[in-house]
Amino acid sequence: MEEQRQEPRVDVELEIRYRTVQEFLTAYSRNISGGGLFIRMSQPHPLNQKVLLRFTLRGLDHEFEVPGIVVWSHASPRSSFPAGMGIKFLQIKPEDAKRITEFVKSAGGAEAPAPKKKKT
């Protein structure tokens, strides 16, 4: 499977409060990047489910409220992939994107893979 991540990320457990059209929920993240986050859960939402995320980052006195969409979902605990869902941030405020990116860098976030060169 080809690597899809485009930004550095850091493993961090954060309490994430989020809303779908049907319900309000609380879960915990596994990692975060400037482009999205991964939420651990045994029964993740389906692909393309829109959510409104609310969370804070350690050391910052700011609550983030970011719309997102499920872009990766995996429910089976019997594989090498963790159960949960990947959320891509949508319409994130530039100042919030900058805060998250700086948090990831200061927490020692792993570098994103270099883009693969296209064959000509």
C-alpha positions as CSV (number, residue, x, y, z in Angstrom):
1,M,0.0,0.0,0.0
2,E,1.4,3.4,-1.0
3,E,2.0,6.0,1.7
4,Q,-0.7,8.7,1.6
5,R,0.5,11.0,4.3
6,Q,1.8,14.4,3.1
7,E,2.8,16.1,6.4
8,P,4.8,15.2,9.5
9,R,2.9,13.7,12.3
10,V,3.4,12.9,16.0
11,D,2.0,10.2,18.2
12,V,-0.1,11.8,20.9
13,E,-3.1,10.9,22.9
14,L,-5.6,13.7,23.0
15,E,-9.2,13.7,24.0
16,I,-11.2,14.5,20.9
17,R,-14.8,15.6,21.2
18,Y,-16.7,15.4,17.9
19,R,-20.1,15.7,16.4
20,T,-21.6,13.8,13.5
21,V,-25.1,14.5,12.0
22,Q,-26.5,12.0,14.5
23,E,-24.5,12.3,17.7
24,F,-21.9,13.9,20.0
25,L,-19.0,11.6,20.9
26,T,-15.7,11.6,22.8
27,A,-12.7,9.5,21.7
28,Y,-8.9,9.6,21.9
29,S,-6.4,10.3,19.1
30,R,-3.4,8.2,18.3
31,N,-1.6,10.8,16.2
32,I,-2.0,14.2,14.6
33,S,-0.5,16.2,11.7
34,G,-1.3,19.5,10.2
35,G,-3.6,17.8,7.8
36,G,-5.6,15.5,10.1
37,L,-5.6,13.0,12.9
38,F,-6.3,9.4,13.7
39,I,-8.9,8.5,16.3
40,R,-8.8,5.1,18.0
41,M,-12.1,3.4,18.2
42,S,-13.5,-0.1,17.8
43,Q,-16.4,0.9,15.6
44,P,-15.2,3.7,13.4
45,H,-17.5,5.7,11.2
46,P,-17.8,5.0,7.4
47,L,-15.7,6.7,4.8
48,N,-16.8,10.2,3.8
49,Q,-18.7,10.8,7.1
50,K,-18.3,14.4,8.0
51,V,-17.5,15.4,11.6
52,L,-16.8,18.5,13.6
53,L,-13.8,18.1,15.9
54,R,-13.0,19.9,19.1
55,F,-9.8,19.4,20.9
56,T,-6.9,21.2,22.7
57,L,-3.2,20.5,22.4
58,R,-0.9,20.2,25.4
59,G,0.8,23.5,26.2
60,L,-1.6,25.6,24.2
61,D,-4.3,27.7,25.6
62,H,-6.5,27.3,22.5
63,E,-9.5,25.1,21.7
64,F,-9.5,23.9,18.1
65,E,-12.8,23.5,16.3
66,V,-12.2,21.9,12.9
67,P,-14.5,20.3,10.4
68,G,-13.2,17.0,9.0
69,I,-14.1,14.0,6.9
70,V,-13.3,10.3,7.5
71,V,-10.8,9.3,4.8
72,W,-9.6,6.0,6.4
73,S,-11.6,3.5,8.5
74,H,-10.6,0.1,9.9
75,A,-12.7,-1.9,12.4
76,S,-10.9,-5.2,12.7
77,P,-8.5,-5.5,15.7
78,R,-7.0,-8.7,14.1
79,S,-4.6,-7.1,11.7
80,S,-1.5,-4.9,11.7
81,F,-3.7,-1.8,11.3
82,P,-5.2,-0.3,14.4
83,A,-8.9,-0.1,14.8
84,G,-10.1,3.5,14.2
85,M,-10.4,6.2,11.6
86,G,-8.3,8.8,9.9
87,I,-9.9,12.2,9.7
88,K,-8.7,14.8,7.2
89,F,-9.2,18.4,8.3
90,L,-11.4,20.5,6.1
91,Q,-11.5,24.3,5.9
92,I,-9.0,24.7,8.8
93,K,-8.2,28.3,9.7
94,P,-4.7,29.2,8.7
95,E,-3.7,30.2,12.2
96,D,-5.0,26.8,13.5
97,A,-3.1,24.9,10.9
98,K,0.1,26.8,11.9
99,R,-0.5,26.0,15.6
100,I,-0.9,22.3,14.9
101,T,2.1,22.2,12.6
102,E,4.3,23.9,15.2
103,F,3.0,21.5,17.9
104,V,3.9,18.5,15.7
105,K,7.4,19.9,15.1
106,S,8.0,20.8,18.8
107,A,6.8,17.3,19.8
108,G,9.3,15.6,17.4
109,G,6.9,14.7,14.7
110,A,8.1,12.2,12.1
111,E,8.9,13.6,8.7
112,A,6.4,12.9,5.9
113,P,7.8,10.7,3.2
114,A,9.2,12.4,0.2
115,P,6.9,12.4,-2.8
116,K,7.6,9.7,-5.3
117,K,8.9,10.9,-8.7
118,K,6.7,10.1,-11.6
119,K,8.2,7.9,-14.3
120,T,8.6,9.7,-17.6
